[in-house]
C-alpha cells in the first residue's frame, strides 16, 4: 500500500478560495489518497461482512459557486450509489478526519432504522468512549456517544432532514502523526466495532 498518511497540506485545502481552485486541490491532494485508503477498506469490509462493497468518492458535482467545506469517500453495498443506503465514510474537514457509519436523510427506511436503534440505545452508548455521533453530516461538530439520547434518535426518526452518523473524529495534529498503516488500522477498527449496528440498520430496512 502506498498511502503514507495525511499531512497538514491536505487540511489546508479547505482554506483555498474559489470553487475551481479548491476542487483542483481536492482532486490532486486528497482524492489519490482516498483511492488508496478506499481500496483497502472496501476489500476489508467485503471480507468481514461477507458481501461485496463498492467505493464511491465524493465528486461535489452539484456545486456551482461555493467550494466544499469537506470531502469524503463512502463505501456501500450498492455499486451505483451510497446516499440511499447505510454506508461507511472517511473524510476531511479543515480541522479533523471523520470515520463514520452513516445513515443520511435520503434513506427510504429511516423511521424503521431509528426504531431499531432506539431499542439498541444502551448498546450504542457502550461503544468505546472516544466514539462520537452527529445528526447532520454538514456540520463539523459531533457529540460524545455517551450523550446520545432517545430524543436524538426520535429526531432522526421524525425529522426528514435529520441523520445519524456514529464513529470517530481524529484531530489534525493526531492525524498528521499517524502513519498510513496506522490510520488504515484505526479505520478498520472503527468499522469493525460498528459492524453490528450496520447489520442492525440493514435488517430494519
Order of alpha helices (4+ residues) and beta strands (2+ residues): alpha-alpha-alpha-beta-beta-beta-beta-alpha-alpha-beta-beta-alpha-beta-alpha-alpha
